[in-house]
Amino acid sequence: QVQLVESGGGLVQAGGSLRLSCAASGSISSIDVMGWYRQAPGNYRELVATITSGGNTNYADSVKGRFAISRGNAKNTVYLQMNSLKPEDTAVYYCWILSAIGSNYWGQGTQVTVSS
């Protein structure tokens, strides 16, 4: 069974920074893509950023230039550095993994709240 454990969420003032971490454990085949999604109340879950096994990154337009995704040396970890946070970044952030055989895994979510 695969588990994704997220950490790093919290409350921050607008303009501040937070760093989210996600570590995958359990029986998982080679990881193809890792990423972060978020869901605000009343909204659909949306892509924030992804990173491939080759290091290629992709960002939502709303976070470009402010957020940075990276993978840890252990390769089963992914981070999201969030700078210049805005109140509209408030959401539950979910870690996501796509394995090499096409299986999707999700974390339990971590709350990020940005106050104005």
C-alpha positions in Angstrom: 0.0 0.0 0.0 1.3 3.4 -1.0 1.1 6.3 1.4 1.8 10.0 0.7 2.5 12.1 3.8 2.4 15.9 3.5 3.6 18.5 5.8 4.4 22.2 6.0 1.0 23.8 5.6 -0.2 26.5 8.0 -1.3 30.1 8.4 0.8 32.9 6.9 0.3 36.6 6.1 0.1 37.8 2.6 3.6 38.2 1.1 5.0 35.4 3.3 6.4 32.0 2.4 5.7 28.4 3.1 7.4 25.1 2.1 5.3 22.0 1.6 6.9 18.5 1.7 5.6 15.2 0.6 7.1 11.8 1.1 5.9 8.6 -0.5 6.3 5.2 1.1 5.1 1.7 0.5 5.2 -0.5 -2.5 5.3 1.7 -5.6 6.9 1.2 -8.9 9.1 3.8 -10.5 7.6 7.2 -10.1 7.0 9.1 -13.3 5.6 12.4 -12.2 5.1 14.1 -8.9 3.1 17.2 -8.2 0.8 19.4 -6.2 -2.8 20.2 -6.7 -5.0 22.5 -4.6 -8.7 22.9 -3.8 -10.3 25.9 -2.4 -13.9 25.8 -0.9 -16.4 25.6 -3.7 -13.8 25.2 -6.4 -12.6 22.2 -8.4 -9.2 20.7 -7.6 -6.6 22.4 -9.8 -3.1 21.8 -10.8 -0.4 23.8 -9.1 2.8 22.3 -10.3 4.4 19.1 -11.5 7.8 17.7 -12.0 8.8 14.7 -14.0 11.5 12.1 -13.3 13.7 13.9 -15.7 13.2 17.2 -13.8 10.9 19.0 -16.2 8.5 21.3 -14.4 5.1 22.7 -15.2 3.2 25.4 -13.3 -0.2 26.9 -13.2 -0.1 30.5 -14.6 -1.4 31.8 -11.3 1.8 30.6 -9.4 4.5 31.1 -12.0 7.4 33.1 -10.6 6.2 32.6 -7.1 6.2 28.8 -6.5 9.0 26.3 -7.1 8.6 22.6 -7.2 11.6 20.2 -6.6 12.3 16.6 -5.9 14.4 15.4 -3.0 17.5 13.3 -3.3 15.5 10.3 -2.2 13.4 10.7 -5.4 10.3 9.7 -3.5 10.0 13.2 -2.0 8.7 16.4 -3.5 8.7 19.9 -2.2 6.7 23.1 -3.1 8.4 26.3 -2.1 5.7 29.0 -2.0 6.8 32.7 -1.9 4.9 35.9 -2.2 1.7 34.2 -1.0 -1.6 35.8 -1.7 -5.0 35.3 0.0 -6.2 33.6 -3.2 -3.6 30.8 -2.6 -5.7 29.7 0.4 -6.7 26.1 -0.2 -6.0 22.5 0.8 -2.9 21.4 -1.1 -2.6 17.7 -2.2 0.5 15.8 -3.1 0.1 13.6 -6.2 2.1 10.9 -7.8 1.8 9.2 -11.1 3.7 5.9 -11.2 5.5 4.5 -14.3 2.6 2.0 -14.8 0.0 4.7 -14.7 -1.3 4.5 -11.1 -2.4 7.7 -9.3 -1.8 8.3 -5.7 -2.9 11.2 -3.5 -2.0 12.6 -0.1 -4.5 13.5 2.5 -4.1 17.2 2.0 -2.6 20.0 4.0 -4.3 23.3 4.7 -2.6 26.6 3.6 -4.3 29.8 4.7 -3.0 33.2 3.7 -4.4 36.2 5.6 -4.6 39.6 4.1 
